[in-house]
């Protein structure tokens, strides 16, 4: 089981400065006002400097501020939910998080009412969402292929499963 402590959380062995202990990545319509909101409060109450995108301008492109927040975080917690893959914003965030993971950032997935195998196999809602992205981005299919590959990599990470009030690891 992974336990987070805020002792030394702001220090990093990499060359970039960490402005945040934790970066939260999530599909707002699924979890902002419930699970992720509670997670943010719990982390904040324990003294973790946690980035949540409440104040960012919504739009199709990820802002530079958001990319910098990902880069300057020690840990990224990704809350995978039913509609996560329907958001190109979430998928772009995930790709950036995995780029930072290759540079030593820790990534902790939480599977919120979704099984990692659904993400790994890209079936059900994930398959439907990715098929829609393929249609929308048919002139840039490499983008969707990268999203698919990154989703598979994320689903292969050890993480936490949340189903109706129970957390399993």
OpenMM code with the backbone's topology and positions (N, CA, C; nanometers):
from openmm import Vec3, app, unit

residues = "UNK UNK UNK UNK UNK UNK UNK UNK UNK UNK UNK UNK UNK UNK UNK UNK UNK UNK UNK UNK UNK UNK UNK UNK UNK UNK UNK UNK UNK UNK UNK UNK UNK UNK UNK UNK UNK UNK UNK UNK UNK UNK UNK UNK UNK UNK UNK UNK UNK UNK UNK UNK UNK UNK UNK UNK UNK UNK UNK UNK UNK UNK UNK UNK UNK UNK UNK UNK UNK UNK UNK UNK UNK UNK UNK UNK UNK UNK UNK UNK UNK UNK UNK UNK UNK UNK UNK UNK UNK UNK UNK UNK UNK UNK UNK UNK UNK UNK UNK UNK UNK UNK UNK UNK UNK UNK UNK UNK UNK UNK UNK UNK UNK UNK UNK UNK UNK UNK UNK UNK UNK UNK UNK UNK UNK UNK UNK UNK UNK UNK UNK UNK UNK UNK UNK UNK UNK UNK UNK UNK UNK UNK UNK UNK UNK UNK UNK UNK UNK UNK UNK UNK UNK UNK UNK UNK UNK UNK UNK UNK UNK UNK UNK UNK UNK UNK UNK UNK UNK".split()
positions = [
    Vec3(0.0844, -0.1179, 0.0000),
    Vec3(0.0000, 0.0000, 0.0000),
    Vec3(0.0890, 0.1243, 0.0000),
    Vec3(0.0497, 0.2256, -0.0715),
    Vec3(0.1238, 0.3509, -0.0791),
    Vec3(0.0671, 0.4475, 0.0225),
    Vec3(0.1528, 0.5070, 0.1027),
    Vec3(0.1120, 0.6101, 0.1966),
    Vec3(0.1813, 0.7389, 0.1581),
    Vec3(0.1072, 0.8469, 0.1565),
    Vec3(0.1654, 0.9774, 0.1286),
    Vec3(0.1929, 1.0478, 0.2604),
    Vec3(0.3111, 1.1014, 0.2726),
    Vec3(0.3424, 1.1875, 0.3860),
    Vec3(0.3941, 1.3167, 0.3296),
    Vec3(0.3753, 1.4245, 0.4028),
    Vec3(0.4230, 1.5521, 0.3494),
    Vec3(0.5650, 1.5828, 0.3948),
    Vec3(0.6324, 1.4895, 0.4601),
    Vec3(0.7712, 1.5101, 0.4991),
    Vec3(0.8581, 1.5049, 0.3748),
    Vec3(0.9222, 1.6143, 0.3446),
    Vec3(1.0115, 1.6216, 0.2296),
    Vec3(0.9407, 1.6152, 0.0963),
    Vec3(0.8111, 1.6285, 0.0955),
    Vec3(0.7354, 1.6155, -0.0290),
    Vec3(0.7708, 1.7230, -0.1293),
    Vec3(0.8155, 1.8383, -0.0816),
    Vec3(0.8465, 1.9458, -0.1752),
    Vec3(0.9874, 1.9369, -0.2318),
    Vec3(1.0686, 1.8464, -0.1803),
    Vec3(1.2031, 1.8340, -0.2345),
    Vec3(1.2018, 1.7370, -0.3503),
    Vec3(1.2928, 1.7555, -0.4426),
    Vec3(1.2985, 1.6707, -0.5603),
    Vec3(1.4427, 1.6506, -0.5995),
    Vec3(1.4732, 1.5297, -0.6467),
    Vec3(1.6090, 1.5025, -0.6902),
    Vec3(1.6315, 1.5477, -0.8340),
    Vec3(1.5248, 1.5841, -0.9040),
    Vec3(1.5417, 1.6312, -1.0412),
    Vec3(1.5846, 1.7773, -1.0404),
    Vec3(1.6179, 1.8263, -1.1593),
    Vec3(1.6703, 1.9616, -1.1685),
    Vec3(1.5616, 2.0677, -1.1683),
    Vec3(1.4352, 2.0311, -1.1900),
    Vec3(1.3301, 2.1326, -1.1911),
    Vec3(1.2748, 2.1515, -1.0504),
    Vec3(1.2235, 2.2686, -1.0267),
    Vec3(1.1682, 2.3038, -0.8959),
    Vec3(1.0236, 2.2574, -0.8882),
    Vec3(0.9898, 2.1923, -0.7788),
    Vec3(0.8526, 2.1453, -0.7602),
    Vec3(0.7732, 2.2502, -0.6844),
    Vec3(0.6715, 2.3039, -0.7504),
    Vec3(0.5836, 2.4014, -0.6879),
    Vec3(0.4684, 2.3346, -0.6151),
    Vec3(0.4367, 2.2114, -0.6538),
    Vec3(0.3247, 2.1386, -0.5956),
    Vec3(0.3723, 2.0008, -0.5499),
    Vec3(0.3143, 1.9553, -0.4396),
    Vec3(0.3396, 1.8190, -0.3974),
    Vec3(0.2618, 1.7233, -0.4859),
    Vec3(0.1361, 1.7594, -0.5156),
    Vec3(0.0449, 1.6700, -0.5874),
    Vec3(-0.0277, 1.7458, -0.6982),
    Vec3(-0.0375, 1.6826, -0.8144),
    Vec3(-0.1200, 1.7319, -0.9243),
    Vec3(-0.2363, 1.6335, -0.9394),
    Vec3(-0.3584, 1.6839, -0.9379),
    Vec3(-0.4770, 1.5992, -0.9547),
    Vec3(-0.5286, 1.6086, -1.0979),
    Vec3(-0.5373, 1.4941, -1.1640),
    Vec3(-0.5919, 1.4851, -1.2983),
    Vec3(-0.7213, 1.4045, -1.2903),
    Vec3(-0.8306, 1.4578, -1.3468),
    Vec3(-0.9608, 1.3941, -1.3328),
    Vec3(-1.0578, 1.4514, -1.4346),
    Vec3(-1.1669, 1.3791, -1.4566),
    Vec3(-1.2752, 1.4269, -1.5434),
    Vec3(-1.3738, 1.5002, -1.4542),
    Vec3(-1.3796, 1.6303, -1.4681),
    Vec3(-1.4581, 1.7141, -1.3792),
    Vec3(-1.6024, 1.6726, -1.3634),
    Vec3(-1.6697, 1.6427, -1.4729),
    Vec3(-1.8123, 1.6093, -1.4650),
    Vec3(-1.8373, 1.4801, -1.3878),
    Vec3(-1.7367, 1.3926, -1.3801),
    Vec3(-1.7525, 1.2654, -1.3089),
    Vec3(-1.7209, 1.2763, -1.1603),
    Vec3(-1.6164, 1.3529, -1.1250),
    Vec3(-1.5660, 1.3412, -0.9873),
    Vec3(-1.5352, 1.4726, -0.9156),
    Vec3(-1.5448, 1.5869, -0.9832),
    Vec3(-1.5059, 1.7130, -0.9191),
    Vec3(-1.5828, 1.7391, -0.7896),
    Vec3(-1.7120, 1.7195, -0.7924),
    Vec3(-1.7954, 1.7546, -0.6774),
    Vec3(-1.8195, 1.6395, -0.5809),
    Vec3(-1.7454, 1.5313, -0.5980),
    Vec3(-1.7579, 1.4212, -0.5031),
    Vec3(-1.6190, 1.3666, -0.4694),
    Vec3(-1.5786, 1.2587, -0.5302),
    Vec3(-1.4547, 1.1913, -0.4924),
    Vec3(-1.3322, 1.2833, -0.4979),
    Vec3(-1.3095, 1.3480, -0.6121),
    Vec3(-1.1892, 1.4310, -0.6265),
    Vec3(-1.1950, 1.5524, -0.5351),
    Vec3(-1.3122, 1.6101, -0.5175),
    Vec3(-1.3254, 1.7216, -0.4237),
    Vec3(-1.2869, 1.6814, -0.2829),
    Vec3(-1.3311, 1.5638, -0.2413),
    Vec3(-1.2963, 1.5139, -0.1075),
    Vec3(-1.1480, 1.4796, -0.0978),
    Vec3(-1.0926, 1.4212, -0.2039),
    Vec3(-0.9500, 1.3887, -0.2062),
    Vec3(-0.8656, 1.5156, -0.1953),
    Vec3(-0.9034, 1.6185, -0.2724),
    Vec3(-0.8319, 1.7458, -0.2661),
    Vec3(-0.8342, 1.8017, -0.1236),
    Vec3(-0.9510, 1.8027, -0.0617),
    Vec3(-0.9629, 1.8553, 0.0743),
    Vec3(-0.8769, 1.7758, 0.1725),
    Vec3(-0.8792, 1.6441, 0.1618),
    Vec3(-0.7992, 1.5595, 0.2515),
    Vec3(-0.6501, 1.5859, 0.2335),
    Vec3(-0.6047, 1.5974, 0.1098),
    Vec3(-0.4630, 1.6258, 0.0844),
    Vec3(-0.4257, 1.7638, 0.1385),
    Vec3(-0.5096, 1.8628, 0.1087),
    Vec3(-0.4862, 1.9991, 0.1547),
    Vec3(-0.4818, 2.0052, 0.3078),
    Vec3(-0.5760, 1.9377, 0.3731),
    Vec3(-0.5827, 1.9372, 0.5197),
    Vec3(-0.4611, 1.8705, 0.5824),
    Vec3(-0.3968, 1.7794, 0.5083),
    Vec3(-0.2766, 1.7126, 0.5582),
    Vec3(-0.1490, 1.7903, 0.5244),
    Vec3(-0.1645, 1.9078, 0.4621),
    Vec3(-0.0498, 1.9934, 0.4353),
    Vec3(0.0144, 1.9757, 0.2996),
    Vec3(-0.0494, 1.9005, 0.2106),
    Vec3(0.0048, 1.8841, 0.0760),
    Vec3(-0.0368, 2.0014, -0.0108),
    Vec3(0.0587, 2.0621, -0.0790),
    Vec3(0.0284, 2.1683, -0.1749),
    Vec3(-0.0208, 2.0987, -0.3010),
    Vec3(-0.1499, 2.1045, -0.3253),
    Vec3(-0.2143, 2.0242, -0.4285),
    Vec3(-0.2745, 2.1129, -0.5368),
    Vec3(-0.2418, 2.0815, -0.6624),
    Vec3(-0.2961, 2.1568, -0.7748),
    Vec3(-0.4247, 2.0900, -0.8213),
    Vec3(-0.5290, 2.1701, -0.8322),
    Vec3(-0.6554, 2.1274, -0.8919),
    Vec3(-0.6977, 2.2393, -0.9866),
    Vec3(-0.7544, 2.2036, -1.0990),
    Vec3(-0.7781, 2.3028, -1.2053),
    Vec3(-0.9052, 2.3848, -1.1891),
    Vec3(-0.9461, 2.4141, -1.0688),
    Vec3(-1.0684, 2.4922, -1.0464),
    Vec3(-1.0640, 2.6313, -1.1085),
    Vec3(-0.9460, 2.6917, -1.1161),
    Vec3(-0.9375, 2.8306, -1.1608),
    Vec3(-0.8905, 2.8469, -1.3047),
    Vec3(-0.8707, 2.7366, -1.3751),
    Vec3(-0.8216, 2.7473, -1.5125),
    Vec3(-0.9355, 2.7732, -1.6100),
    Vec3(-0.9030, 2.8430, -1.7162),
    Vec3(-0.9976, 2.8693, -1.8243),
    Vec3(-1.0265, 2.7385, -1.8960),
    Vec3(-1.1526, 2.7073, -1.9165),
    Vec3(-1.1877, 2.5839, -1.9861),
    Vec3(-1.1792, 2.6069, -2.1366),
    Vec3(-1.1364, 2.5056, -2.2071),
    Vec3(-1.1250, 2.5158, -2.3511),
    Vec3(-1.0682, 2.3884, -2.4090),
    Vec3(-1.0503, 2.3848, -2.5347),
    Vec3(-1.0035, 2.2648, -2.6028),
    Vec3(-0.8547, 2.2402, -2.5809),
    Vec3(-0.7742, 2.3462, -2.5768),
    Vec3(-0.6300, 2.3306, -2.5613),
    Vec3(-0.5889, 2.3429, -2.4157),
    Vec3(-0.4926, 2.2612, -2.3774),
    Vec3(-0.4399, 2.2695, -2.2413),
    Vec3(-0.3556, 2.3965, -2.2316),
    Vec3(-0.3781, 2.4717, -2.1269),
    Vec3(-0.3050, 2.5960, -2.1097),
    Vec3(-0.1623, 2.5700, -2.0661),
    Vec3(-0.0766, 2.6659, -2.0895),
    Vec3(0.0627, 2.6567, -2.0461),
    Vec3(0.0697, 2.6473, -1.8939),
    Vec3(-0.0219, 2.7130, -1.8250),
    Vec3(-0.0237, 2.7080, -1.6791),
    Vec3(-0.0443, 2.5650, -1.6305),
    Vec3(-0.1330, 2.4933, -1.6956),
    Vec3(-0.1601, 2.3550, -1.6579),
    Vec3(-0.0383, 2.2663, -1.6851),
    Vec3(0.0259, 2.2836, -1.7995),
    Vec3(0.1451, 2.2050, -1.8314),
    Vec3(0.2568, 2.2313, -1.7307),
    Vec3(0.2725, 2.3583, -1.6925),
    Vec3(0.3736, 2.3923, -1.5922),
    Vec3(0.3405, 2.3311, -1.4568),
    Vec3(0.2131, 2.3275, -1.4223),
    Vec3(0.1715, 2.2670, -1.2949),
    Vec3(0.2029, 2.1177, -1.2935),
    Vec3(0.1805, 2.0502, -1.4051),
    Vec3(0.2143, 1.9074, -1.4139),
    Vec3(0.3645, 1.8898, -1.3971),
    Vec3(0.4414, 1.9682, -1.4729),
    Vec3(0.5874, 1.9573, -1.4683),
    Vec3(0.6443, 1.9871, -1.3303),
    Vec3(0.5791, 2.0763, -1.2572),
    Vec3(0.6353, 2.1200, -1.1292),
    Vec3(0.5691, 2.0509, -1.0094),
    Vec3(0.5182, 1.9300, -1.0325),
    Vec3(0.4585, 1.8512, -0.9240),
    Vec3(0.5446, 1.7288, -0.8953),
    Vec3(0.5476, 1.6899, -0.7690),
    Vec3(0.6235, 1.5720, -0.7283),
    Vec3(0.5496, 1.4446, -0.7653),
    Vec3(0.4190, 1.4446, -0.7459),
    Vec3(0.3346, 1.3278, -0.7716),
    Vec3(0.2132, 1.3719, -0.8526),
    Vec3(0.1734, 1.2904, -0.9479),
    Vec3(0.0458, 1.3106, -1.0168),
    Vec3(-0.0472, 1.1975, -0.9774),
    Vec3(-0.1652, 1.2342, -0.9314),
    Vec3(-0.2700, 1.1369, -0.9033),
    Vec3(-0.3721, 1.1504, -1.0146),
    Vec3(-0.3935, 1.0405, -1.0870),
    Vec3(-0.4882, 1.0398, -1.1987),
    Vec3(-0.6108, 0.9606, -1.1558),
    Vec3(-0.7252, 1.0276, -1.1547),
    Vec3(-0.8513, 0.9638, -1.1175),
    Vec3(-0.9222, 0.9231, -1.2471),
    Vec3(-0.9107, 0.7939, -1.2800),
    Vec3(-0.9779, 0.7426, -1.3993),
    Vec3(-1.1235, 0.7143, -1.3644),
    Vec3(-1.2140, 0.7647, -1.4444),
    Vec3(-1.3563, 0.7471, -1.4232),
    Vec3(-1.4211, 0.7114, -1.5564),
    Vec3(-1.5488, 0.6869, -1.5519),
    Vec3(-1.6246, 0.6414, -1.6687),
    Vec3(-1.6016, 0.7272, -1.7935),
    Vec3(-1.6040, 0.8596, -1.7775),
    Vec3(-1.5956, 0.9498, -1.8932),
    Vec3(-1.4588, 1.0145, -1.9120),
    Vec3(-1.3570, 0.9654, -1.8433),
    Vec3(-1.2228, 1.0245, -1.8525),
    Vec3(-1.1760, 1.0320, -1.9980),
    Vec3(-1.1892, 0.9224, -2.0714),
    Vec3(-1.1372, 0.9162, -2.2086),
    Vec3(-1.2194, 0.9972, -2.3082),
    Vec3(-1.3371, 1.0430, -2.2699),
    Vec3(-1.4164, 1.1242, -2.3630),
    Vec3(-1.3620, 1.2669, -2.3721),
    Vec3(-1.2730, 1.3028, -2.2806),
    Vec3(-1.2165, 1.4373, -2.2779),
    Vec3(-1.0773, 1.4400, -2.3403),
    Vec3(-1.0636, 1.5110, -2.4514),
    Vec3(-0.9299, 1.5248, -2.5114),
    Vec3(-0.8377, 1.5997, -2.4156),
    Vec3(-0.8934, 1.6888, -2.3349),
    Vec3(-0.8172, 1.7622, -2.2330),
    Vec3(-0.7525, 1.6634, -2.1360),
    Vec3(-0.8323, 1.5698, -2.0818),
    Vec3(-0.7805, 1.4694, -1.9875),
    Vec3(-0.6722, 1.3834, -2.0528),
    Vec3(-0.6934, 1.3462, -2.1784),
    Vec3(-0.5972, 1.2610, -2.2473),
    Vec3(-0.4663, 1.3345, -2.2745),
    Vec3(-0.4745, 1.4623, -2.3093),
    Vec3(-0.3531, 1.5417, -2.3287),
    Vec3(-0.2777, 1.5567, -2.1976),
    Vec3(-0.3515, 1.5794, -2.0898),
    Vec3(-0.2911, 1.5854, -1.9556),
    Vec3(-0.2188, 1.4559, -1.9244),
    Vec3(-0.2832, 1.3438, -1.9512),
    Vec3(-0.2255, 1.2135, -1.9211),
    Vec3(-0.0952, 1.1912, -1.9965),
    Vec3(-0.0913, 1.2299, -2.1221),
    Vec3(0.0322, 1.2175, -2.2003),
    Vec3(0.1434, 1.3003, -2.1361),
    Vec3(0.1117, 1.4231, -2.0961),
    Vec3(0.2118, 1.5091, -2.0309),
    Vec3(0.2581, 1.4467, -1.8985),
    Vec3(0.1646, 1.3923, -1.8221),
    Vec3(0.1988, 1.3283, -1.6954),
    Vec3(0.2951, 1.2121, -1.7205),
    Vec3(0.2701, 1.1342, -1.8241),
    Vec3(0.3593, 1.0212, -1.8529),
    Vec3(0.4949, 1.0669, -1.9057),
    Vec3(0.5002, 1.1807, -1.9740),
    Vec3(0.6298, 1.2378, -2.0116),
    Vec3(0.7090, 1.2723, -1.8857),
    Vec3(0.6407, 1.3308, -1.7879),
    Vec3(0.7065, 1.3660, -1.6611),
    Vec3(0.7422, 1.2410, -1.5816),
    Vec3(0.6627, 1.1376, -1.5932),
    Vec3(0.6931, 1.0105, -1.5262),
    Vec3(0.8257, 0.9556, -1.5754),
    Vec3(0.8526, 0.9696, -1.7037),
    Vec3(0.9796, 0.9199, -1.7582),
    Vec3(1.0979, 1.0001, -1.7050),
    Vec3(1.0693, 1.1162, -1.6461),
    Vec3(1.1735, 1.1991, -1.5839),
    Vec3(1.1731, 1.1866, -1.4318),
    Vec3(1.1032, 1.0865, -1.3796),
    Vec3(1.1089, 1.0592, -1.2368),
    Vec3(0.9879, 1.0975, -1.1544),
    Vec3(0.8878, 1.1617, -1.2160),
    Vec3(0.7681, 1.1972, -1.1396),
    Vec3(0.6894, 1.0701, -1.1068),
    Vec3(0.6375, 1.0631, -0.9868),
    Vec3(0.5574, 0.9486, -0.9446),
    Vec3(0.4149, 0.9666, -0.9952),
    Vec3(0.3553, 0.8580, -1.0443),
    Vec3(0.2177, 0.8600, -1.0934),
    Vec3(0.1388, 0.7554, -1.0162),
    Vec3(0.0297, 0.7997, -0.9574),
    Vec3(-0.0557, 0.7118, -0.8783),
    Vec3(-0.1961, 0.7119, -0.9385),
    Vec3(-0.2368, 0.6004, -1.0008),
    Vec3(-0.3727, 0.5956, -1.0568),
    Vec3(-0.4758, 0.5540, -0.9527),
    Vec3(-0.5933, 0.6140, -0.9645),
    Vec3(-0.7097, 0.5724, -0.8878),
    Vec3(-0.8171, 0.5388, -0.9902),
    Vec3(-0.8700, 0.4183, -0.9812),
    Vec3(-0.9719, 0.3718, -1.0746),
    Vec3(-1.1069, 0.3874, -1.0059),
    Vec3(-1.1745, 0.4978, -1.0376),
    Vec3(-1.2997, 0.5355, -0.9730),
    Vec3(-1.4172, 0.4744, -1.0479),
    Vec3(-1.4703, 0.3686, -0.9911),
    Vec3(-1.5865, 0.2991, -1.0491),
    Vec3(-1.5615, 0.2552, -1.1930),
    Vec3(-1.4356, 0.2244, -1.2233),
    Vec3(-1.3988, 0.1710, -1.3541),
    Vec3(-1.2871, 0.0692, -1.3308),
    Vec3(-1.2924, -0.0408, -1.4028),
    Vec3(-1.1921, -0.1450, -1.3882),
    Vec3(-1.0725, -0.1138, -1.4783),
    Vec3(-0.9505, -0.1331, -1.4290),
    Vec3(-0.8330, -0.1067, -1.5133),
    Vec3(-0.8347, -0.1873, -1.6434),
    Vec3(-0.8944, -0.3057, -1.6419),
    Vec3(-0.8992, -0.3866, -1.7645),
    Vec3(-0.9811, -0.3187, -1.8735),
    Vec3(-1.0840, -0.2415, -1.8344),
    Vec3(-1.1634, -0.1666, -1.9326),
    Vec3(-1.0761, -0.0620, -2.0023),
    Vec3(-0.9876, -0.0008, -1.9251),
    Vec3(-0.8962, 0.0992, -1.9811),
    Vec3(-0.7908, 0.0298, -2.0663),
    Vec3(-0.7349, -0.0780, -2.0136),
    Vec3(-0.6295, -0.1523, -2.0830),
    Vec3(-0.6801, -0.2068, -2.2164),
    Vec3(-0.7996, -0.2673, -2.2155),
    Vec3(-0.8583, -0.3264, -2.3371),
    Vec3(-0.9272, -0.2217, -2.4235),
    Vec3(-0.9540, -0.1058, -2.3635),
    Vec3(-1.0205, 0.0053, -2.4313),
    Vec3(-1.1549, -0.0390, -2.4887),
    Vec3(-1.2321, -0.0990, -2.3980),
    Vec3(-1.3682, -0.1352, -2.4360),
    Vec3(-1.4670, -0.0543, -2.3542),
    Vec3(-1.5940, -0.0803, -2.3708),
    Vec3(-1.7027, -0.0053, -2.3087),
    Vec3(-1.6881, 0.1439, -2.3369),
    Vec3(-1.7031, 0.2272, -2.2329),
    Vec3(-1.6993, 0.3729, -2.2527),
    Vec3(-1.5661, 0.4195, -2.3109),
    Vec3(-1.4568, 0.3552, -2.2700),
    Vec3(-1.3254, 0.3952, -2.3205),
    Vec3(-1.3131, 0.3669, -2.4699),
    Vec3(-1.3613, 0.2530, -2.5137),
    Vec3(-1.3576, 0.2202, -2.6566),
    Vec3(-1.4435, 0.3133, -2.7394),
    Vec3(-1.5613, 0.3434, -2.6887),
    Vec3(-1.6531, 0.4349, -2.7590),
    Vec3(-1.5901, 0.5741, -2.7692),
    Vec3(-1.5350, 0.6220, -2.6584),
    Vec3(-1.4745, 0.7557, -2.6581),
    Vec3(-1.3566, 0.7637, -2.7540),
    Vec3(-1.2719, 0.6622, -2.7539),
    Vec3(-1.1546, 0.6647, -2.8423),
    Vec3(-1.1953, 0.6541, -2.9891),
    Vec3(-1.2991, 0.5794, -3.0192),
    Vec3(-1.3499, 0.5724, -3.1573),
    Vec3(-1.3983, 0.7099, -3.2028),
    Vec3(-1.4655, 0.7828, -3.1132),
    Vec3(-1.5100, 0.9189, -3.1466),
    Vec3(-1.3906, 1.0117, -3.1688),
    Vec3(-1.2865, 0.9965, -3.0875),
    Vec3(-1.1659, 1.0780, -3.1067),
    Vec3(-1.0994, 1.0457, -3.2402),
    Vec3(-1.0993, 0.9181, -3.2775),
    Vec3(-1.0402, 0.8802, -3.4066),
    Vec3(-1.1140, 0.9471, -3.5216),
    Vec3(-1.2446, 0.9570, -3.5112),
    Vec3(-1.3228, 1.0245, -3.6153),
    Vec3(-1.2933, 1.1749, -3.6158),
    Vec3(-1.2911, 1.2325, -3.4967),
    Vec3(-1.2671, 1.3769, -3.4853),
    Vec3(-1.1261, 1.4154, -3.5309),
    Vec3(-1.0280, 1.3326, -3.4984),
    Vec3(-0.8879, 1.3630, -3.5294),
    Vec3(-0.8350, 1.2723, -3.6399),
    Vec3(-0.9189, 1.2424, -3.7394),
    Vec3(-0.8769, 1.1504, -3.8456),
    Vec3(-0.7563, 1.2012, -3.9243),
    Vec3(-0.7321, 1.3320, -3.9218),
    Vec3(-0.6144, 1.3868, -3.9892),
    Vec3(-0.4907, 1.3866, -3.8994),
    Vec3(-0.5086, 1.3466, -3.7745),
    Vec3(-0.3970, 1.3380, -3.6790),
    Vec3(-0.4138, 1.2116, -3.5941),
    Vec3(-0.4229, 1.0977, -3.6628),
    Vec3(-0.4501, 0.9705, -3.5956),
    Vec3(-0.3387, 0.9309, -3.4994),
    Vec3(-0.2183, 0.9840, -3.5229),
    Vec3(-0.1060, 0.9541, -3.4328),
    Vec3(-0.1350, 1.0041, -3.2915),
    Vec3(-0.2067, 1.1151, -3.2821),
    Vec3(-0.2449, 1.1700, -3.1517),
    Vec3(-0.3284, 1.0687, -3.0743),
    Vec3(-0.4279, 1.0109, -3.1405),
    Vec3(-0.5170, 0.9146, -3.0752),
    Vec3(-0.4409, 0.7862, -3.0430),
    Vec3(-0.3507, 0.7457, -3.1300),
    Vec3(-0.2693, 0.6263, -3.1021),
    Vec3(-0.1820, 0.6482, -2.9778),
    Vec3(-0.1306, 0.7682, -2.9616),
    Vec3(-0.0510, 0.8006, -2.8427),
    Vec3(-0.1386, 0.7960, -2.7177),
    Vec3(-0.2612, 0.8474, -2.7289),
    Vec3(-0.3547, 0.8417, -2.6167),
    Vec3(-0.3838, 0.6968, -2.5798),
    Vec3(-0.4065, 0.6123, -2.6801),
    Vec3(-0.4332, 0.4702, -2.6556),
    Vec3(-0.3154, 0.4045, -2.5823),
    Vec3(-0.1969, 0.4296, -2.6312),
    Vec3(-0.0765, 0.3704, -2.5721),
    Vec3(-0.0582, 0.4184, -2.4278),
    Vec3(-0.0800, 0.5456, -2.4036),
    Vec3(-0.0640, 0.6019, -2.2695),
    Vec3(-0.1705, 0.5481, -2.1752),
    Vec3(-0.2936, 0.5347, -2.2215),
    Vec3(-0.3989, 0.4757, -2.1390),
    Vec3(-0.3636, 0.3321, -2.0992),
    Vec3(-0.3118, 0.2554, -2.1934),
    Vec3(-0.2720, 0.1180, -2.1633),
    Vec3(-0.1613, 0.1165, -2.0581),
    Vec3(-0.0628, 0.2041, -2.0747),
    Vec3(0.0454, 0.2131, -1.9769),
    Vec3(-0.0056, 0.2506, -1.8388),
    Vec3(-0.1005, 0.3418, -1.8340),
    Vec3(-0.1566, 0.3851, -1.7053),
    Vec3(-0.2352, 0.2722, -1.6397),
    Vec3(-0.3104, 0.1974, -1.7194),
    Vec3(-0.3903, 0.0874, -1.6647),
    Vec3(-0.3022, -0.0263, -1.6134),
    Vec3(-0.1798, -0.0322, -1.6607),
    Vec3(-0.0859, -0.1347, -1.6149),
    Vec3(-0.0153, -0.0976, -1.4854),
    Vec3(-0.0307, 0.0266, -1.4399),
    Vec3(0.0307, 0.0683, -1.3139),
    Vec3(-0.0496, 0.0152, -1.1955),
    Vec3(0.0198, -0.0127, -1.0888),
    Vec3(-0.0477, -0.0505, -0.9650),
    Vec3(-0.1128, 0.0741, -0.9072),
    Vec3(-0.2380, 0.0624, -0.8703),
    Vec3(-0.3092, 0.1782, -0.8181),
    Vec3(-0.4187, 0.1358, -0.7221),
    Vec3(-0.5105, 0.2267, -0.6992),
    Vec3(-0.6214, 0.2032, -0.6078),
    Vec3(-0.7505, 0.1928, -0.6871),
    Vec3(-0.8396, 0.1057, -0.6398),
    Vec3(-0.9707, 0.0884, -0.7016),
    Vec3(-1.0742, 0.1378, -0.6027),
    Vec3(-1.1646, 0.2238, -0.6498),
    Vec3(-1.2713, 0.2757, -0.5647),
    Vec3(-1.4049, 0.2344, -0.6252),
    Vec3(-1.4851, 0.1642, -0.5442),
    Vec3(-1.6191, 0.1251, -0.5869),
    Vec3(-1.7150, 0.1448, -0.4727),
    Vec3(-1.8065, 0.2393, -0.4854),
    Vec3(-1.9134, 0.2603, -0.3875),
    Vec3(-1.8677, 0.2582, -0.2421),
    Vec3(-1.7705, 0.3415, -0.2123),
    Vec3(-1.7279, 0.3588, -0.0744),
    Vec3(-1.6154, 0.2685, -0.0290),
    Vec3(-1.5729, 0.1767, -0.1125),
    Vec3(-1.4649, 0.0860, -0.0745),
    Vec3(-1.3419, 0.1130, -0.1600),
    Vec3(-1.2249, 0.1184, -0.0961),
    Vec3(-1.0995, 0.1383, -0.1675),
    Vec3(-1.0213, 0.0086, -0.1587),
    Vec3(-0.9789, -0.0406, -0.2747),
    Vec3(-0.8970, -0.1611, -0.2826),
    Vec3(-0.7655, -0.1243, -0.3482),
    Vec3(-0.6604, -0.1927, -0.3107),
    Vec3(-0.5320, -0.1681, -0.3792),
    Vec3(-0.4786, -0.2967, -0.4326),
] * unit.nanometer
topology = app.Topology()
chain = topology.addChain("A")
for resn in residues:
    res = topology.addResidue(resn, chain)
    for name in ("N", "CA", "C"):
        topology.addAtom(name, app.Element.getBySymbol(name[0]), res)
